[in-house]
Amino acid sequence: MKRIVLGVSAGIAAYKAALLLRLFKEAGHHVDVIPTIASLQFVGAATWEALSGNPVHTSVFEAVDTVNHVRLGQEADLVVIAPATADVLARAAAGMANDLLTGTLLATGAPVVMAPAMHTEMWEHPATVANVATLRSRGVHIIEPAVGRLTGKDSGAGRLPDPEEIFAAVSRYLEDEATSRSSGPGPLAGKIVAISAGGTREPLDPVRYLGNRSSGRQGIALAKAALAAGATVRFIAAHMDLPAPEGVELSTASTARQLQGAVTEAARGADVLIMSAAVADFRPAEYVDAKIKKSDDHADPVITLVRNPDILAMLIAQRAAEGRSGDLPPLVVGFAAETGDAEAGVLEYGAAKLARKGCEMLVVNEVGENLTFGTDENTVTILFADGAQPVHASGSKDLVAATVIDAVAGALGDG
């Protein structure tokens, strides 16, 4: 038996939450229902108490002797909010605690699953898009709303999925009694994720090389997030400032051509490839066996560069050539470290690269000295080849990684 907090916010779809509550109870779970005050206009407290068998409160000033919002948050194995209105998404993203439900969200360490429901215009509004991205970056699992009939004559995206679908989506948190409070079996359980990280180095002579500022921190964070989501992680490390995380299947590469071979091998049989490594675009045309010396005549050496293989584009072309008989991953996520200029901005260059590379997702971030490379913070925009709404994430690289992995899990689930 699990202890579930079922949050219900003020949408017409609140009646479906009563059916979801019944599914939880029939499965043998203890359920505490926390409706918002406004939601009681749709379904009354008596219904929730009768179906759950537990008292219902909406305010932190009720059951004060038990410090109710802290107790419920600490005791919960899972928090589900269905429906999650635009208002609740906004308050949760802002970290507000102005009622029992949002206070409980701040006090819990349990997995949190939200099933949004609202009109299409509200779901697609930039504020809601940003709030959803923020919540996902914090590890909240957002169930995409269904497309169909809404209130009145409207139809579109924003319909609350059927209770059976929501129940199935959260079932991974309810099946294993030994599962820790911080995660269920994970949305990537049984999946193989290949991740490249770090920066390549192209040798010029025995002591010098051409390289970049990549530290590998974002790739390491991605590997940790994928492991936490239950995946088997094949980690291809170029040069990094930190050691590879424990629990991965590790391979290493130094140059772009070495990385190409290692990535192709690791990608075989994987469900997804995430190319977060910073690959040098060019290498010296010639490698000099001895250290290049300063000449007495002060002549400056001339270094001729040649292009390195485009690992991402070549792998996607190879996948297309092999077709269904091949074993390269159906989902490929590229990274684009970009700088804007007078001709175009970072996202414009990113969109062009997504179309040119042919991958399913592209994580775009602006880079520069003291920006992204070697730091603990990152700001990215995830672009999707299928035209889905871009997802933004900003904060620690762990938070950015959680957002990327959540998007990956959603894409694999849709497939």
C-alpha positions in Angstrom: 0.0 0.0 0.0 1.2 3.5 -0.9 0.2 6.8 0.6 -1.0 9.1 -2.1 -1.9 12.8 -2.0 -4.4 13.6 -4.6 -4.6 17.3 -5.4 -7.7 18.6 -7.2 -7.7 22.1 -8.6 -10.6 24.1 -9.9 -11.5 22.8 -13.4 -14.6 21.2 -14.8 -12.6 18.0 -15.2 -12.5 17.7 -11.4 -15.2 15.1 -11.6 -12.7 12.8 -13.3 -10.5 13.0 -10.3 -13.2 11.2 -8.3 -12.9 8.2 -10.7 -9.1 8.4 -10.4 -9.5 8.3 -6.6 -11.6 5.2 -6.9 -8.9 3.5 -9.0 -6.3 4.3 -6.3 -8.6 2.9 -3.6 -9.4 -0.2 -5.5 -5.7 -0.9 -5.9 -5.4 -0.8 -2.1 -3.8 2.6 -1.5 -4.3 5.2 1.2 -5.4 8.5 -0.4 -5.6 11.9 1.1 -7.4 14.3 -1.1 -6.5 18.0 -1.0 -8.9 20.1 -3.1 -8.4 23.8 -3.7 -11.1 26.0 -2.2 -12.3 26.9 -5.7 -12.5 23.3 -6.8 -15.2 22.6 -4.2 -17.5 24.6 -6.5 -17.2 21.6 -8.9 -17.0 18.6 -6.5 -17.8 19.0 -2.8 -15.7 17.9 0.2 -18.3 15.3 1.2 -17.6 13.4 -2.1 -13.9 13.3 -1.4 -14.4 12.2 2.2 -16.8 9.5 1.2 -14.6 8.1 -1.5 -11.3 8.3 0.3 -12.5 7.5 3.8 -10.3 10.4 5.1 -11.1 13.9 6.3 -10.6 16.7 3.7 -9.0 20.0 4.3 -8.1 23.0 2.1 -6.2 25.3 4.4 -3.0 25.1 6.5 -5.1 26.5 9.4 -7.2 23.3 9.6 -5.8 20.4 11.7 -3.2 22.8 12.9 -2.2 20.4 15.7 -0.8 18.0 13.1 1.0 20.6 11.1 -1.0 19.2 8.2 0.9 20.4 5.1 4.2 19.1 6.5 2.8 15.8 7.7 1.0 15.1 4.4 4.1 16.0 2.4 6.4 14.0 4.5 4.2 10.9 4.6 3.4 10.8 0.9 4.8 8.2 -1.4 3.3 10.0 -4.4 1.6 13.3 -5.1 -0.8 13.5 -8.0 -2.6 16.7 -9.1 -5.4 16.1 -11.5 -6.7 18.3 -12.9 -3.8 20.8 -12.6 -5.1 24.1 -13.8 -3.0 27.0 -15.2 -3.3 28.7 -11.8 -1.9 25.8 -9.8 0.9 25.3 -12.3 1.8 28.9 -12.0 1.7 28.9 -8.2 3.7 25.7 -8.0 6.3 27.0 -10.4 6.6 30.2 -8.3 7.0 28.2 -5.1 3.9 29.7 -3.5 2.3 28.1 -0.5 -0.9 30.0 -0.1 -3.1 27.0 0.5 -2.8 23.4 1.8 -2.1 21.9 -1.6 0.8 24.2 -2.6 2.2 24.1 0.9 2.2 20.3 0.7 4.0 20.4 -2.6 6.9 22.4 -0.9 7.0 20.0 2.0 7.2 16.7 0.1 10.2 14.7 -1.1 7.9 12.3 -3.0 7.5 12.1 -6.8 5.1 14.7 -8.1 2.9 14.0 -11.1 0.6 16.7 -12.6 -2.1 16.2 -15.2 -2.9 19.7 -16.7 -6.3 20.5 -17.9 -7.4 23.9 -19.4 -8.4 25.5 -22.6 -6.0 25.3 -25.5 -5.2 29.0 -25.4 -4.2 28.8 -21.7 -2.1 25.6 -22.3 -0.2 27.2 -25.2 0.2 30.6 -23.5 3.9 31.5 -23.0 3.4 31.8 -19.2 2.1 28.3 -18.9 4.7 26.9 -21.3 7.4 28.5 -19.1 5.8 27.3 -15.9 5.6 23.7 -17.2 9.3 23.9 -18.2 10.2 25.1 -14.8 8.3 22.3 -13.0 9.8 19.7 -15.3 13.3 21.1 -14.6 12.7 20.4 -10.9 11.7 16.8 -11.6 7.9 17.2 -11.7 6.4 14.8 -14.2 3.9 16.5 -16.4 1.4 14.3 -18.2 0.6 15.9 -21.6 -3.1 16.9 -21.9 -5.3 15.0 -24.3 -6.7 16.6 -27.5 -10.5 16.6 -27.7 -13.7 18.3 -26.6 -13.3 21.0 -23.9 -15.8 23.0 -22.1 -18.6 24.4 -24.3 -18.0 24.2 -28.0 -14.2 24.3 -27.9 -12.0 21.4 -28.9 -8.2 21.1 -28.8 -5.2 20.3 -26.6 -6.0 20.7 -22.9 -8.4 18.0 -22.1 -7.7 15.9 -19.0 -6.7 12.4 -19.9 -9.1 9.7 -18.8 -8.6 8.4 -15.3 -7.4 5.0 -16.5 -4.7 6.7 -18.5 -3.5 8.8 -15.6 -3.6 5.7 -13.3 -1.4 3.9 -15.9 1.0 6.8 -16.1 1.6 6.8 -12.4 1.5 3.1 -11.9 5.3 2.8 -12.0 5.4 4.7 -8.7 2.9 2.3 -7.2 4.1 -1.2 -8.2 7.3 -1.7 -6.3 7.0 -1.4 -2.5 10.8 -1.2 -2.2 11.0 1.8 -4.4 12.6 4.8 -2.7 10.5 7.9 -2.0 12.5 10.0 -4.4 11.8 8.0 -7.5 9.8 5.1 -9.0 11.2 2.5 -11.3 11.7 5.5 -13.6 10.3 6.6 -16.9 13.4 5.2 -18.7 13.3 1.8 -17.0 14.5 -0.8 -19.5 15.8 1.8 -21.9 19.4 2.1 -23.1 20.7 5.7 -23.3 24.0 6.5 -25.0 25.5 9.9 -23.9 28.7 11.5 -25.2 30.3 14.2 -23.0 33.3 16.4 -22.7 35.5 18.0 -25.4 37.6 16.5 -28.1 41.3 17.4 -28.5 43.1 17.4 -31.9 46.8 16.9 -31.5 49.2 19.3 -33.3 52.4 17.9 -31.9 53.4 15.8 -28.9 52.6 18.6 -26.4 50.0 20.8 -28.1 46.4 20.3 -29.3 43.4 22.2 -30.5 40.5 21.9 -28.1 37.6 23.7 -26.5 36.4 24.8 -23.1 33.9 21.9 -22.5 34.2 20.5 -19.0 31.8 17.6 -19.4 29.7 18.8 -16.5 26.4 18.9 -18.5 27.0 15.4 -19.9 27.7 14.1 -16.4 24.5 15.6 -15.2 22.6 14.0 -18.1 24.0 10.6 -17.3 23.0 11.0 -13.6 19.5 12.1 -14.6 19.2 9.2 -17.0 20.4 6.7 -14.3 17.9 8.2 -11.9 15.2 7.7 -14.5 16.0 4.0 -14.6 18.0 3.8 -17.8 21.1 1.8 -18.6 23.6 4.5 -19.6 26.5 4.0 -22.1 28.7 7.0 -21.4 31.3 8.0 -24.0 33.8 10.4 -22.4 36.0 12.8 -24.2 38.2 15.1 -22.1 36.4 16.1 -18.9 37.3 18.1 -15.8 35.5 15.6 -13.6 35.3 11.8 -13.5 32.5 9.9 -15.1 29.6 9.1 -12.8 29.4 5.7 -11.2 27.0 3.2 -12.6 27.6 3.9 -16.3 29.1 1.7 -19.0 32.2 3.8 -19.8 34.1 4.2 -23.0 36.6 7.0 -23.8 37.8 8.9 -26.8 40.2 11.7 -27.4 39.8 13.0 -30.9 36.7 13.6 -33.0 37.5 10.6 -35.2 37.9 8.4 -32.2 34.7 9.7 -30.7 32.9 8.9 -34.0 33.8 5.2 -33.7 33.0 5.1 -29.9 29.6 6.8 -30.3 28.6 4.6 -33.2 29.4 1.5 -31.3 27.6 2.7 -28.1 24.6 3.8 -30.1 24.0 0.3 -31.6 21.0 -1.2 -29.9 20.3 1.9 -27.8 16.9 3.6 -27.5 18.3 7.1 -27.6 21.6 8.9 -28.3 22.4 12.2 -26.6 25.3 13.9 -28.2 26.3 16.5 -25.6 30.1 16.2 -26.3 31.7 19.4 -27.8 33.3 18.0 -30.9 36.0 20.0 -32.6 34.9 21.1 -36.1 38.5 21.1 -37.4 41.9 19.4 -36.8 45.4 20.1 -38.0 46.0 18.7 -41.5 49.3 17.3 -40.3 50.6 16.0 -37.0 54.2 16.8 -36.3 56.1 14.1 -34.4 58.4 16.5 -32.6 57.5 19.6 -30.7 57.2 22.6 -33.0 60.1 25.0 -32.1 60.3 28.7 -32.3 62.5 29.5 -35.3 65.4 31.9 -35.0 64.1 34.0 -37.9 60.9 34.6 -35.9 58.7 33.2 -38.7 55.2 32.3 -37.5 54.2 28.7 -38.1 51.3 28.2 -40.5 48.8 25.6 -39.4 46.4 24.2 -42.0 43.1 22.9 -40.7 40.8 20.3 -42.2 37.2 19.4 -41.3 36.5 16.7 -38.8 33.6 14.3 -39.5 30.2 15.6 -38.6 29.4 12.7 -36.2 25.7 13.6 -35.7 24.9 14.1 -39.3 26.8 11.0 -40.4 25.1 8.8 -37.8 21.7 10.0 -38.9 22.5 9.4 -42.5 23.7 5.9 -41.6 20.5 5.3 -39.7 18.5 6.3 -42.7 20.5 4.1 -45.0 20.1 1.0 -42.8 16.4 1.6 -42.4 14.3 -0.7 -40.2 16.9 -3.5 -40.5 19.4 -1.3 -38.6 19.9 -1.0 -34.8 20.7 2.7 -34.5 18.5 4.6 -32.0 15.2 6.0 -33.2 15.7 9.1 -31.0 18.8 11.2 -31.4 19.3 14.4 -29.4 21.9 16.9 -30.6 23.5 19.7 -28.7 24.3 23.1 -30.3 26.7 25.4 -28.6 25.9 28.7 -30.4 26.8 32.3 -30.4 24.7 35.0 -32.1 26.0 37.5 -34.5 24.8 40.4 -36.7 23.1 38.0 -39.1 21.1 35.8 -36.7 20.5 34.9 -33.1 21.3 31.8 -31.2 17.9 30.2 -31.6 17.8 31.0 -35.4 21.1 29.2 -35.8 19.8 26.4 -33.7 16.7 25.9 -35.8 18.8 25.9 -38.9 21.1 23.3 -37.4 18.2 21.1 -36.3 16.9 21.0 -39.9 20.4 20.4 -41.3 21.4 17.6 -38.9 18.1 15.7 -39.1 17.9 14.7 -35.4 14.7 14.5 -33.5 15.7 17.0 -30.8 18.3 19.8 -30.5 19.4 21.4 -27.2 20.5 24.9 -28.0 22.6 27.0 -25.6 24.6 30.2 -25.9 28.3 29.8 -25.1 31.2 32.0 -24.6 34.0 32.8 -22.1 32.6 32.3 -18.6 29.2 31.3 -20.2 28.1 27.6 -20.0 31.5 26.0 -20.5 33.1 25.1 -17.2 30.3 26.6 -15.1 27.6 25.0 -12.9 24.8 26.9 -14.6 23.2 26.6 -18.0 20.3 28.0 -20.0 19.0 26.0 -22.9 16.1 25.7 -25.3 15.0 22.3 -26.6 13.8 22.3 -30.2 11.8 19.5 -31.7 11.9 18.4 -35.3 8.2 17.5 -35.1 7.3 21.1 -34.5 6.4 20.6 -30.8 6.5 23.7 -28.6 10.1 24.5 -27.6 11.0 23.8 -23.9 13.2 26.2 -22.0 15.3 25.5 -18.9 17.6 27.6 -16.9 19.5 27.0 -13.7 21.9 24.4 -12.5 23.1 21.8 -15.0 21.4 19.2 -12.9 18.1 21.0 -13.5 18.7 21.4 -17.2 19.6 17.7 -17.4 16.4 16.7 -15.7 14.4 18.8 -18.2 16.2 17.1 -21.2 15.7 13.6 -19.8 12.0 14.4 -19.1 11.6 15.5 -22.7 13.4 12.3 -23.9 11.1 10.2 -21.8 8.1 12.0 -23.2 9.3 11.5 -26.7 10.0 7.8 -26.2 6.6 7.4 -24.6 4.9 9.1 -27.5 6.7 6.7 -29.8 
